[in-house]
């Protein structure tokens, strides 16, 4: 039987045999589980260390008197109420300054981005994140790491910190021209991960292209009905999809959709691997700006580009040090050099 993932890869881009093999396995549910087992078996002692660290961290949070945050796997998301998670105000304050630094570069970033990459841009790279350690610190608080460790089963790895800027799309843009993250999909790194989203601009309604998603249990029902295999080329970051609104709405009621609207500072923890979601459908004359921090398993199935973080700011053996230590460390700026410099096109990677 022909594999559409391989065929798309061959027709749309040149990929190596190893990559083709990876995605041919990845595109079936049984193959995906096999890859998960292989990743765990490759790091058995690291996984055990991270499980023990998660247990110790949970006990520490309880002993502090704080109420542990938890995410219901059936939902795959949790709203963060004001004051419930330390660091949100710090994120908003620091990112507001960073946005001011980026404003003079916005039009150049838009003009330089090809086609589908004009829907979202990252204002941060490794250097700018290093200049704002408070953003990293806010992503590795005891409270947040405890919450995500409980959901993922072990102390995870912080892999991305970004300020996502989504400009207004051309007035003539129509639904049939939407692509990539503007269509409903699962992220493809694993079957679970958590992203922290914090609004950095007011998002009132459809004009601002709000993040829109279905809870995890509803998403599973919809993707089962539509077929879960990825349709994109090898190298796609989507585990399932992309699906059009019309396809999704055949299997989901209007009241089952959730939108991230609200005032600047509203925060959400979302499993983007288990919830069908879309965003960045910003109308002409408007914009959306959001902070995004991505936290994933150490042994995730499909690695995508990640930030460099200075793990040595934290003591060895601490959950924070573990959270900033990926299995395959890269040098500073390897994936994400400064996007505000004019001599490269890293803005094409957006905030994903």
Secondary structure, DSSP 8 states (H G I E B T S, - for coil): ---HHHHHHHHH----HHHHHHHHHHTSHHHHHHHHHHHHHHTHHHHHHHHHHHHHHHHHHHHTT-------TTT-EEEE-TTSSTTHHHHHHHHHHHHHHHGGGHHHHHHHS-GGGGG-EES--HHHHHTTHHHHHHHS-HHHHHHHHHHHSS--EEEEEEEEEEE---TT--GGG--GGGSEEEESS-S--EEEEEESS-B-STTB---EEE-HHHHHHHHHHH--SB-S-TT--EEEEEE-HHHHHTTS-GGGEEE--BSTT-EEEE-TTTS-EE---B-TT-EEEEEEEEEE-TT-SS--------GGGS-TTSHHHHHT--TT---TTSS---TTSTT--GGGGTT-
